[in-house]
Amino acid sequence: MLLGARVVVVVPAYDVEESVARVIGTLPSWVDQIVIVDDASRDGTSLAAREVIDARVTVTRHARNLGVGAAIVTGYRHALATPGGARDAFVVMAGDGQMDPRDLESVVRPVVTGEAGYAKGDRFAHPDSRDIPWSRSVGGRVFSFATSLALRTTIKDSQCGYTAIARSECERLELDALWPRYGYPNDLIAMLVRTNVVIAHVPVRPVYFDGAPGLGLRHLPRIAWIVARAAVKVRT
């Protein structure tokens, strides 16, 4: 627990056999539960997670690949099924090691203190933001600007998936309606803005390595459509 609140880390995982055990091993003792959601990986992701000796770990696997947004929804449902308080924090951390565990407390703290209902990582505000590949930096900033414009509120790093949400706010989400694949952050933010949830922006270190998934040209039309849909959502 952190400041009297339970902390559950949801790890959407797809083909991360080589890294998922390491991600689990980096999580501090004050994390109460770790939910690994294997989104129908083609490798031994589930086995690698189950082999970690840690009583906090729960592993669930989708029968078919549903997308990262759907994996997060599955993790949220597991977290909600465990009794707790309104200020419990449900954190999302990727299974490939792209989120620095040293930033975890900073991401969780606004939620467990009641400062915000949702905390979102902001890679552009971190001193190491210069390490973000140029194409990803431009794409991320463009979509952050477009999302902010569409939602009429400032969203500093719309595509960053390093987040924490309060149990009380997660209970109010239309989880069945959340966009299931890449681009889910924009859809989730729209849901939160529509219900006037306070969003905190927390600097987090950008972590990149060869082969890591990220914003690609194939994603652009889909995200643009989700942003446009988000604009409609917050105005209805």
C-alpha positions as CSV (number, residue, x, y, z in Angstrom):
1,M,0.0,0.0,0.0
2,L,1.0,3.6,-0.5
3,L,-0.3,6.2,1.9
4,G,-3.1,3.8,3.0
5,A,-4.3,3.0,-0.6
6,R,-4.0,-0.2,-2.5
7,V,-1.9,-0.1,-5.6
8,V,-2.6,-2.6,-8.5
9,V,-0.3,-2.7,-11.5
10,V,-1.9,-3.9,-14.7
11,V,0.6,-5.1,-17.3
12,P,-0.8,-5.6,-20.8
13,A,1.6,-8.1,-22.4
14,Y,2.1,-9.3,-26.0
15,D,5.1,-11.4,-27.1
16,V,7.2,-10.2,-24.1
17,E,8.6,-13.5,-22.9
18,E,12.1,-12.0,-22.6
19,S,11.1,-9.0,-20.5
20,V,7.9,-9.7,-18.5
21,A,9.7,-11.3,-15.5
22,R,12.1,-8.4,-15.4
23,V,9.2,-5.9,-15.3
24,I,7.6,-7.8,-12.4
25,G,10.9,-7.9,-10.6
26,T,11.3,-4.1,-10.7
27,L,8.0,-3.4,-8.9
28,P,8.4,-2.1,-5.3
29,S,7.1,-3.9,-2.3
30,W,4.3,-1.3,-1.8
31,V,2.5,-2.6,-4.9
32,D,-0.2,-4.9,-3.7
33,Q,-1.2,-6.8,-6.8
34,I,0.3,-7.3,-10.3
35,V,-2.1,-8.4,-13.0
36,I,-0.4,-9.7,-16.2
37,V,-2.8,-9.8,-19.1
38,D,-1.4,-11.9,-22.0
39,D,-3.1,-10.7,-25.1
40,A,-2.8,-14.1,-27.0
41,S,1.0,-13.9,-27.3
42,R,2.7,-16.2,-29.8
43,D,5.6,-16.9,-27.4
44,G,5.9,-18.0,-23.8
45,T,4.8,-14.8,-22.1
46,S,2.3,-16.4,-19.8
47,L,4.7,-19.1,-18.8
48,A,7.5,-16.6,-18.1
49,A,5.2,-14.6,-15.9
50,R,3.9,-17.6,-14.0
51,E,7.4,-18.8,-13.3
52,V,8.1,-15.6,-11.2
53,I,7.9,-16.4,-7.5
54,D,5.7,-13.5,-6.3
55,A,2.4,-14.0,-4.6
56,R,1.2,-10.7,-5.9
57,V,1.1,-11.9,-9.5
58,T,-2.1,-13.0,-11.3
59,V,-1.8,-14.1,-14.9
60,T,-4.7,-14.1,-17.3
61,R,-4.6,-14.8,-21.1
62,H,-6.9,-13.8,-23.9
63,A,-7.9,-16.7,-26.2
64,R,-7.3,-14.4,-29.2
65,N,-5.6,-11.1,-29.7
66,L,-8.0,-8.3,-28.8
67,G,-5.6,-5.3,-28.5
68,V,-3.8,-3.4,-25.8
69,G,-6.9,-1.4,-24.8
70,A,-8.9,-4.6,-24.3
71,A,-6.0,-6.1,-22.3
72,I,-6.1,-3.0,-20.0
73,V,-9.9,-3.4,-19.6
74,T,-9.3,-7.0,-18.5
75,G,-6.8,-5.8,-16.0
76,Y,-9.1,-3.1,-14.7
77,R,-11.8,-5.7,-14.2
78,H,-9.5,-7.9,-12.2
79,A,-8.5,-4.9,-10.1
80,L,-12.1,-3.9,-9.5
81,A,-13.0,-7.4,-8.4
82,T,-10.6,-7.1,-5.4
83,P,-12.2,-5.1,-2.4
84,G,-10.6,-1.8,-1.7
85,G,-11.1,1.9,-1.2
86,A,-12.0,4.8,-3.5
87,R,-8.4,6.1,-3.6
88,D,-6.9,2.8,-4.7
89,A,-4.7,3.3,-7.7
90,F,-4.8,1.1,-10.8
91,V,-1.6,1.6,-12.8
92,V,-0.8,0.6,-16.3
93,M,2.8,-0.4,-17.1
94,A,3.9,-2.1,-20.4
95,G,5.2,-5.6,-20.3
96,D,8.2,-4.7,-22.6
97,G,10.0,-2.5,-20.1
98,Q,9.3,0.8,-21.8
99,M,8.1,2.4,-18.5
100,D,10.7,3.2,-15.9
101,P,9.7,1.8,-12.4
102,R,11.5,4.7,-10.8
103,D,8.7,6.9,-11.9
104,L,6.0,4.7,-10.5
105,E,5.5,6.5,-7.2
106,S,5.3,9.9,-8.9
107,V,2.6,8.6,-11.2
108,V,0.6,7.0,-8.3
109,R,0.9,9.8,-5.8
110,P,-1.7,12.3,-7.3
111,V,-4.3,9.5,-7.2
112,V,-3.7,8.1,-3.7
113,T,-3.6,11.6,-2.2
114,G,-6.9,12.6,-3.9
115,E,-5.2,15.4,-5.9
116,A,-6.5,13.8,-9.2
117,G,-8.7,11.0,-10.4
118,Y,-6.3,10.1,-13.2
119,A,-2.5,10.6,-13.6
120,K,-0.9,10.5,-17.0
121,G,2.8,10.3,-17.8
122,D,4.3,13.2,-19.7
123,R,7.5,12.2,-21.5
124,F,8.0,15.6,-23.1
125,A,8.3,17.2,-19.7
126,H,11.2,14.9,-18.6
127,P,14.8,16.1,-18.8
128,D,15.5,13.1,-21.1
129,S,12.9,14.1,-23.6
130,R,15.7,14.7,-26.1
131,D,16.1,10.9,-26.3
132,I,12.7,10.5,-27.9
133,P,13.2,9.5,-31.6
134,W,12.4,12.5,-33.8
135,S,9.5,10.8,-35.6
136,R,7.8,9.8,-32.4
137,S,8.3,13.2,-30.8
138,V,6.7,14.9,-33.7
139,G,3.8,12.4,-34.0
140,G,3.2,12.5,-30.2
141,R,3.2,16.3,-30.0
142,V,0.9,16.6,-33.0
143,F,-1.6,14.1,-31.5
144,S,-1.4,15.7,-28.1
145,F,-2.2,19.1,-29.7
146,A,-5.1,17.6,-31.7
147,T,-6.5,15.8,-28.6
148,S,-6.3,18.9,-26.5
149,L,-8.1,20.9,-29.2
150,A,-10.7,18.2,-29.6
151,L,-11.4,17.9,-25.9
152,R,-11.0,21.6,-25.1
153,T,-8.5,20.8,-22.3
154,T,-4.7,20.5,-22.1
155,I,-3.4,17.0,-22.7
156,K,0.4,17.1,-22.6
157,D,1.3,13.6,-23.9
158,S,-1.8,12.0,-25.2
159,Q,-0.2,8.7,-26.4
160,C,1.8,7.9,-23.2
161,G,0.4,4.8,-21.6
162,Y,2.0,5.1,-18.2
163,T,-1.1,6.0,-16.2
164,A,-2.9,5.6,-12.8
165,I,-6.6,5.8,-12.2
166,A,-8.5,5.9,-9.0
167,R,-10.8,3.0,-8.2
168,S,-13.7,5.4,-7.9
169,E,-13.2,6.8,-11.4
170,C,-12.5,3.3,-12.9
171,E,-15.8,2.1,-11.5
172,R,-17.6,4.9,-13.5
173,L,-15.9,4.1,-16.8
174,E,-17.8,2.5,-19.7
175,L,-15.2,-0.2,-20.0
176,D,-17.2,-2.1,-22.7
177,A,-17.1,1.0,-24.9
178,L,-13.3,1.7,-24.6
179,W,-11.5,1.5,-27.9
180,P,-9.7,-1.9,-27.7
181,R,-6.6,-1.3,-29.8
182,Y,-3.8,1.2,-30.3
183,G,-5.3,4.6,-29.7
184,Y,-7.2,3.7,-26.6
185,P,-5.5,6.5,-24.5
186,N,-7.3,9.1,-26.6
187,D,-10.7,7.4,-26.1
188,L,-10.1,6.9,-22.4
189,I,-9.2,10.6,-21.9
190,A,-12.4,11.6,-23.7
191,M,-14.4,9.5,-21.2
192,L,-12.7,11.1,-18.3
193,V,-13.0,14.7,-19.6
194,R,-16.7,14.1,-20.3
195,T,-17.2,13.4,-16.5
196,N,-14.9,16.2,-15.4
197,V,-12.2,14.0,-13.9
198,V,-9.2,15.9,-12.7
199,I,-6.1,14.8,-14.7
200,A,-2.6,15.2,-13.4
201,H,0.4,15.2,-15.8
202,V,3.6,13.6,-14.4
203,P,7.0,13.8,-16.0
204,V,8.2,10.3,-16.8
205,R,11.4,9.1,-18.4
206,P,11.1,8.1,-22.1
207,V,12.5,4.6,-22.6
208,Y,13.2,3.3,-26.2
209,F,15.0,0.4,-27.6
210,D,15.3,-1.4,-30.9
211,G,12.1,-3.4,-31.8
212,A,9.9,-1.5,-29.3
213,P,6.4,-0.9,-30.6
214,G,5.4,2.7,-31.1
215,L,3.6,5.3,-33.2
216,G,3.7,4.3,-36.8
217,L,2.2,5.6,-40.0
218,R,-0.3,2.8,-40.0
219,H,-1.7,4.1,-36.7
220,L,-2.2,7.7,-37.9
221,P,-5.6,7.4,-39.6
222,R,-7.0,5.4,-36.7
223,I,-5.9,7.8,-34.0
224,A,-7.1,10.7,-36.1
225,W,-10.5,9.1,-36.2
226,I,-10.5,8.3,-32.5
227,V,-9.6,12.0,-31.7
228,A,-12.5,13.2,-34.0
229,R,-14.8,10.7,-32.2
230,A,-13.6,12.0,-28.8
231,A,-14.5,15.5,-29.8
232,V,-18.0,14.4,-30.5
233,K,-18.2,12.5,-27.2
234,V,-17.4,15.4,-25.0
235,R,-19.9,17.6,-26.7
236,T,-22.9,15.2,-26.3
